[in-house]
């Protein structure tokens, strides 16, 4: 397991064999770029004076998600068109980093706080920024490194004995969607050169593996079991595929399930409401898992998700107002949508695969 995490994204092992993509397959189109441009412009003008995003509900998570959408477009802290937006988002998240390293709003999850979901996304954003700031002399990279390192230690210390994570930094319960965000943060930090306890990663991958049934579908919790879903499975496949465990027979079945749940209807419908299937969360991880797999998985998934996002974008504002945006504000869904649409850019190290 250690070798898997130490390898580059995509790993050195043989990938599943979904077959080659069609020569007619196109990742980039003018319509996709126009949607990205509208969305980034919306985020740039809707940023709060504090550097945060959102209207009070889970601003740490929302700010990190919005910030990642700028990085995914190649906008570095203090550089390029939206560099100042990135710097302001980063400054806000650094202010939200407590002495222990926990990045939160000072409120419990459910009453305005992001909990460990937000901590995971914020830590990933800090790690991606840290890995990109070496050539910006006016940026205080030592402070960023110190706070990023502390944030990683919070993740390591709050891991449950079975390898999962709880909604708050307490090793008393485990839940799959939280666990995925912590693994993603750990990987981003490792990519940026921050020391990570590999035993933490080994336990986390074991957790996702045990939470995933033989049919490839990932459960809510290893402790309590519970339902499986498209969103949880997409997230689980991202972890298993992302860290190179390609010899796991569950991956192909999980990817087949993900690829069948194309956006636009049924359980993957942007108009189902804030809690109706976690449209943006699920499609974000489905896009990452299919991208990492490549071949026909990516060939089938990308046109479906990109076209659905083009259809559901508000053309007047550039925002995505459906799905979870109804609960957390338009910047939440918009940030996820923009990350999805910009995965083919291959700018952010956390989203690159070994062949990039």
C-alpha positions in Angstrom: 0.0 0.0 0.0 2.8 2.4 0.7 4.1 2.2 -2.8 0.7 3.1 -4.1 0.6 6.3 -2.3 4.2 7.2 -3.1 3.5 6.8 -6.8 2.3 9.6 -9.1 -1.5 9.9 -9.6 -2.6 7.1 -11.8 0.0 4.8 -10.2 2.5 2.4 -11.8 0.2 -0.6 -11.8 -1.9 -1.7 -14.8 -5.1 0.2 -15.2 -8.5 -1.4 -15.9 -8.9 -2.1 -19.6 -11.9 -0.1 -20.8 -10.7 0.3 -24.3 -9.3 3.2 -26.3 -11.3 6.4 -26.7 -12.8 7.3 -30.0 -10.7 9.5 -32.3 -13.8 11.8 -32.6 -13.9 12.4 -28.9 -13.3 16.0 -27.9 -12.7 17.3 -24.4 -12.7 21.0 -25.2 -15.3 22.9 -27.1 -16.0 26.6 -27.5 -19.3 26.1 -25.6 -17.5 24.6 -22.6 -14.9 27.4 -22.5 -17.7 30.0 -22.7 -19.4 28.4 -19.7 -16.1 28.3 -17.8 -15.5 32.0 -18.6 -19.0 33.0 -17.4 -18.7 30.9 -14.2 -15.3 32.2 -13.2 -16.4 35.8 -13.8 -19.4 35.1 -11.6 -17.2 33.9 -8.8 -14.8 36.8 -9.1 -17.5 39.4 -8.7 -19.4 37.5 -6.0 -16.5 37.1 -3.5 -17.2 38.6 -0.1 -14.9 41.4 1.2 -13.5 38.9 3.7 -12.3 36.7 0.8 -14.9 34.1 1.6 -17.8 32.7 -0.4 -21.3 32.0 0.5 -23.9 33.7 2.6 -23.1 32.2 6.0 -23.6 28.5 5.6 -20.4 26.5 5.4 -18.1 29.3 4.1 -14.9 27.3 4.7 -16.0 24.5 2.3 -17.6 26.9 -0.2 -14.5 29.1 -0.3 -12.2 26.2 -0.8 -14.4 24.8 -3.6 -14.5 28.2 -5.3 -10.8 28.7 -4.8 -10.0 25.3 -6.4 -12.1 26.3 -9.5 -9.7 29.2 -10.1 -6.6 27.0 -9.6 -8.2 24.5 -12.1 -8.2 27.3 -14.6 -4.5 28.0 -14.1 -5.0 31.1 -11.9 -2.2 31.1 -9.3 -2.2 33.1 -6.1 -1.4 36.7 -7.0 -1.0 35.9 -10.7 -3.1 35.9 -13.8 -6.6 37.3 -14.2 -8.1 35.9 -11.0 -4.9 35.6 -9.0 -6.1 38.2 -6.4 -9.3 36.2 -5.9 -7.2 33.2 -5.1 -5.1 35.1 -2.7 -8.1 36.5 -0.9 -9.7 33.1 -0.6 -6.4 31.7 0.7 -6.1 34.5 3.3 -9.6 33.8 4.6 -8.9 30.1 5.0 -5.7 30.8 6.8 -7.5 33.0 9.2 -10.0 30.2 9.8 -7.1 27.8 10.8 -7.0 27.4 14.5 -4.0 26.7 16.7 -4.7 23.0 16.5 -4.7 23.2 12.7 -8.5 22.6 12.3 -9.9 24.8 9.5 -13.4 25.7 10.4 -15.8 28.6 11.1 -16.0 28.2 14.8 -19.4 26.6 14.5 -20.5 23.0 14.5 -21.5 21.3 11.3 -25.2 21.8 10.7 -25.4 25.3 12.3 -23.3 27.1 9.7 -20.0 25.1 10.0 -18.4 22.9 7.4 -17.0 20.3 9.7 -14.4 17.9 8.5 -15.8 18.1 4.9 -14.8 21.7 4.9 -11.5 21.0 6.6 -10.7 18.4 3.9 -11.5 20.7 1.0 -9.6 23.6 2.6 -6.6 21.5 3.3 -6.5 20.4 -0.3 -6.8 24.0 -1.5 -3.9 25.1 0.8 -1.8 22.2 -0.5 -2.4 23.0 -4.1 -1.6 26.7 -3.4 1.5 25.8 -1.5 2.7 23.6 -4.4 2.2 26.6 -6.8 3.7 29.5 -4.9 7.4 28.8 -5.1 8.0 31.5 -7.7 6.0 34.2 -6.0 8.5 36.0 -3.7 5.9 38.3 -2.0 3.9 35.4 -0.8 4.5 34.1 2.8 5.0 30.4 2.0 6.4 29.5 5.4 3.1 30.5 7.1 1.2 28.6 4.5 3.4 25.5 5.0 3.1 25.7 8.8 -0.7 25.9 8.7 -1.0 23.2 6.0 1.2 20.9 8.1 -0.9 21.5 11.1 -4.1 20.8 9.1 -2.6 17.5 8.0 -1.8 16.5 11.6 -5.5 17.1 12.5 -6.5 14.7 9.8 -4.0 12.1 11.0 -5.0 12.4 14.7 -8.8 12.3 14.0 -8.8 9.1 12.0 -10.9 6.3 13.5 -9.4 2.9 14.3 -11.1 1.4 11.3 -9.5 4.0 8.9 -12.5 6.4 8.5 -13.3 9.9 9.6 -16.2 11.6 11.4 -18.1 14.8 10.6 -16.0 16.6 13.3 -12.3 15.9 14.2 -13.2 13.1 16.7 -12.3 9.5 16.1 -15.6 8.2 17.3 -17.5 7.5 14.1 -16.9 7.0 10.4 -18.7 8.2 7.3 -17.6 7.6 3.7 -18.1 11.0 2.1 -16.0 12.6 4.8 -13.3 10.0 4.5 -12.9 10.7 0.8 -12.2 14.4 1.4 -9.5 13.6 4.0 -7.8 11.2 1.6 -7.9 13.8 -1.1 -6.3 16.4 1.2 -3.6 14.0 2.3 -2.7 13.2 -1.3 -2.6 16.8 -2.3 -0.3 17.6 0.6 2.0 14.7 -0.2 2.1 15.9 -3.8 3.2 19.3 -2.5 6.0 17.8 -0.4 4.4 17.7 3.0 5.2 14.7 5.2 2.2 12.4 5.5 2.0 9.3 7.7 1.6 6.5 5.2 -0.1 4.3 7.8 -2.9 6.8 7.7 -3.3 6.3 4.0 -3.1 2.6 4.3 -5.9 2.5 6.8 -8.0 4.9 4.7 -7.7 2.8 1.6 -8.5 -0.3 3.6 -11.6 1.5 4.9 -12.9 2.4 1.4 -12.2 -1.1 0.2 -14.1 -2.7 3.1 -17.0 -0.2 2.7 -17.3 -1.1 -1.0 -19.4 -4.2 -1.8 -18.5 -6.8 -4.3 -20.7 -5.1 -6.9 -18.5 -2.0 -6.6 -21.0 0.2 -4.7 -19.7 2.1 -1.7 -21.7 2.2 1.6 -22.4 5.2 3.8 -20.4 3.9 6.8 -18.2 0.9 7.7 -19.5 0.9 11.3 -23.2 1.3 10.6 -23.5 0.1 7.0 -26.4 2.0 5.6 -27.2 2.8 2.0 -25.1 2.9 -1.1 -25.5 5.7 -3.7 -24.1 7.1 -6.9 -22.4 9.9 -5.0 -20.8 7.6 -2.4 -19.7 5.1 -5.1 -18.2 7.8 -7.3 -16.2 9.2 -4.3 -15.1 5.7 -3.3 -13.9 4.8 -6.9 -12.0 8.1 -7.0 -10.0 7.1 -3.9 -9.3 3.5 -5.1 -8.5 4.5 -8.6 -6.8 7.8 -7.7 -4.2 6.0 -5.5 -3.5 3.3 -8.1 -5.1 0.2 -6.6 -6.0 -1.0 -10.1 -5.8 -4.6 -9.2 -8.9 -4.3 -7.0 -11.7 -6.2 -8.8 -14.3 -3.9 -7.3 -13.0 -0.9 -9.3 -14.3 -2.0 -12.8 -17.7 -2.8 -11.4 -17.9 0.5 -9.5 -16.8 2.5 -12.5 -19.4 0.7 -14.6 -22.1 1.7 -12.1 -20.9 5.3 -12.0 -20.7 5.5 -15.8 -24.3 4.2 -16.1 -25.6 6.9 -13.8 -25.2 9.7 -16.3 -26.4 13.2 -15.4 -29.7 14.6 -16.6 -32.3 12.3 -15.0 -33.2 9.7 -12.5 -30.9 9.7 -9.4 -28.6 12.2 -11.1 -30.8 15.2 -11.6 -29.7 18.8 -10.9 -33.3 19.8 -10.1 -33.9 17.3 -7.3 -33.0 19.9 -4.7 -30.3 20.5 -2.1 -30.4 17.0 -0.7 -31.7 15.1 -3.7 -28.7 12.9 -4.6 -25.9 15.4 -4.1 -25.7 16.3 -7.8 -22.5 18.4 -7.7 -20.6 16.3 -5.2 -21.5 13.1 -7.0 -20.7 14.4 -10.5 -17.4 15.9 -9.3 -16.2 12.6 -8.0 -17.7 10.7 -10.9 -15.8 12.9 -13.3 -12.5 12.4 -11.4 -12.9 8.6 -11.3 -13.8 8.3 -15.0 -11.0 10.6 -16.0 -8.5 8.6 -14.0 -9.7 5.4 -15.6 -9.7 6.9 -19.1 -10.7 5.0 -22.2 -14.4 4.4 -22.8 -15.3 5.3 -19.2 -14.1 8.9 -19.8 -15.4 8.9 -23.4 -18.9 8.1 -22.2 -18.9 10.2 -19.1 -17.4 13.5 -20.3 -19.9 14.4 -23.0 -22.8 13.6 -20.7 -21.6 15.6 -17.7 -20.3 18.6 -19.7 -23.5 18.9 -21.7 -25.7 18.7 -18.6 -23.7 21.4 -16.9 -24.0 23.6 -20.0 -27.7 23.1 -19.9 -28.1 23.9 -16.2 -25.9 27.0 -16.0 -27.8 30.3 -15.5 -26.7 32.1 -18.6 -27.5 35.6 -17.1 -25.3 35.3 -14.1 -22.9 32.4 -15.0 -23.8 30.6 -11.8 -25.2 27.1 -11.2 -28.2 27.6 -8.9 -29.6 24.1 -8.6 -28.6 21.1 -6.5 -26.7 21.8 -3.4 -26.5 25.5 -4.3 -30.0 25.8 -2.9 -28.6 24.9 0.5 -25.1 26.4 0.5 -25.4 29.3 -2.0 -24.6 29.6 -5.7 -20.8 29.7 -5.2 -21.0 26.1 -3.9 -22.5 24.5 -7.0 -20.7 26.9 -9.3 -17.3 26.0 -7.8 -17.9 22.3 -8.2 -19.3 22.7 -11.8 -16.2 24.7 -12.8 -13.8 22.1 -11.4 -15.6 19.4 -13.3 -15.5 21.4 -16.6 -11.8 22.2 -16.1 -10.5 18.7 -15.3 -9.3 18.3 -18.9 -7.1 21.4 -18.3 -4.8 19.2 -16.2 -3.5 22.2 -14.3 -4.0 21.1 -10.7 -1.6 18.3 -9.7 -4.3 16.7 -7.6 -6.4 16.1 -10.7 -3.6 14.8 -13.0 -3.2 11.2 -13.9 0.1 9.4 -14.4 0.0 9.7 -18.2 -0.5 13.5 -18.1 
